[in-house]
Structures are given as C-alpha cells and as structure tokens.
Amino acid sequence: MAGLTCAVLTLSVASPPAAASTGADLPRFGDVQRALTELAESDLMVGAIGALYVDGRLVGKGSAGTRLLNGGGTIPADARYRIGSQTKQMVAAVVVQLVGEDRISLEDKLSDVLPDTADQDLVEPADQITIRQLLDHTSGIPDYFGALGENSLFDFTTHYPPAELVKRSRSPDRQQEPGETFSYSNTNYILLGMIIERPTGKPPADELDRRVFRPLHMNRTYLPTKPPEGIRGPHGHGYAPDSQGELRDVDRINASTLWAAGGVVSTARDISVFERAFIQGGLVPPELQDVLRGLVLGGGGGGGERPCAGKGLEITTVTGSAPGFRATTFTTSDGRVQFAVSTTLTKQDNAALSALSRAAAESVLCPGK
C-alpha cells in the first residue's frame, strides 16, 4: 500500500476520571520529557514531541530525538506536525454544523448531494449511501490509498483532484453493502470534503478555518491542499523505505492525496484545544453534540492504545498516521486533560508504535498506578 492515513478512536471504560482536575486535588502527572525521551529511544523513531494540557493550561512539554534522521538538532516542542486522520473529527464537525443549519441531512443520499458520483459512476451504489454512513464508515466504499500505486509515496508533485481519488476507489472490490458494518475507508472523508463544498461554495480548507480553527483560536493550524505544500516552520522529518529498502525523506508527502481524509497540520496546543471542544461541546449546537460524538467515536476501536485501563481513568485515543509519521492525542472522557504526541518515523510498524505510544501515555497520565 502506497500510503495509509488511519484514525483509531478507542474508549477505555473505567470509573469517572479523578485525574482531570485542578487546584488542591490536582493529581501527580508523570514527566512529559522523560516519557518522550524513552519513546524516542526506539529504532522506529527519528524524533518525538508532545505536551500535556489540563483545563487548557500547559502542564508539561518536551522534545526528544532529532529533527532529521542524521541530526539537524532537536524538534521545537511547539512545532507544527501532521495530525493524519485526526483531521476526520474536524471535517465531521463541519458536516454536522451544516446539518444543524439545515443545509444537508444525515440521511441525504450521496447521489443527491454529489450527482457526479452517480452520473460518472464514481461510487457504487451512490443512490443508497447516506451522509451518515460516510461519517461512521459504514458506506462500504473501498479505500483509494491502495490504488494510488507504489510510486505515489515519493511523488511530491502530481496533483490528485478529489474526484480522481474517489474514482481510484473503484479498483478494489467492494466487500459489503451500505450500512452493513464498520469498514474504515479514507474515501468516505474525501467525499465528505466534496460535500462541504456543495452548500458552502468553499473548499474544506476555508470552511475548517472559518468554522473550527478561527473560532477556537487554533492559529497555527491549517489544511494544505496542493503538492508539494508542506509543514511551515522548523519541524520533524519522517522517512520511509523505497523499493530498494533505502530510507527516503517523505516530509513533503503529497498533500492532495490526504486532503479532507487526513491532511491537517497542527500543534500539540491547537489539537488539545480542539479535542477539549470536541468532547465538552462548542463545535456544534447542543442538540447535535451527541450526534457528533456518536458518529465519530462509535466506529473506532482496534488500535490497541488503551492507556490507564483499569487504573481509574477513562481515556479517548485518537491517532492519525501515514508513512513517516504518527500523531496521537489522549483525552480524558470529560475533555479536561489532553496529552498530544507527534512522532516522526523510520518504519511504519503500527503494532509496535501503538504499544510504545500507550506506554508513554501511561507514564504521563497514570504514573505509578
């Protein structure tokens, strides 16, 4: 597979989180810098940065490893990084806002809101798939990533229009009918990005900025859309092996292949602000808050990152990844505590990375428990 942007949202059920508090009863959190130093010791890592926020206040931050594979100094702890499929929560928030404005409905058919998907035979069966099924990954539409070809990972210049990505999803065989079961597919969120443009007349990058980034003062967050647009400012670089096994810098990953499915660039501070708002409300009308959380959180799971399970904490884990990077945000169920981590990689070993990420989170959020 040429690339992968996978969101994993898991809920570890336990007692109400006593750790998410301030004042005299503030718990003893672990050392963020130490956790990141231990994380970056893995030979899978180039560098790692992260920060811990409690009720919006910075409690700890750190940086470990190096900016480049062979040096380049450390990564600034407040550097921007790709958040991968954490983007999907943001796109879902915009879609649900449009539902609240009666500009679209969760039960609208894909063929009605995007007629080209049926007229040009881009999606089968477009007349049966609803917006709700796109949001919760029950549409059955195959993922386009595997159909981009082996060379796409190192192609930093070819522009892929969203419709082209959707068209590529016709190559893999459909495995299920709409509404049958959860089946993760980035194509769903490419289509949702296209749907955002229909009633607003604006691309997702503009609507995310207007509806999410600016209202929440996420001033360093943006959605790059054109290759080879990359990450602004000093930041960590990730690597991936080419066909000869030689590690190559993939920092300039093709923005047009990620787009609304996983292209947002953010910071530990900004993504923590978003996750707090996502869980506590403020992104959508109150009557749609449960709809938003249910649509996004209801279909995740399987990531193996369940820190502090059985230790008195309920943690939501959101992960986005692609060759060269992995970014995870851990949030308590009441939205008061966030531990946001970005890692740049030499190898995409998801099982090992998941275990390392979970260990780092536990050492910070529930040390000694």
Summary of the structure (lengths in Angstrom):
residues: 369
radius of gyration: 19.6
end to end distance: 39.4
largest distance: 62.5
contacts: 1346
relative contact order: 0.23
helix: 35%
strand: 17%
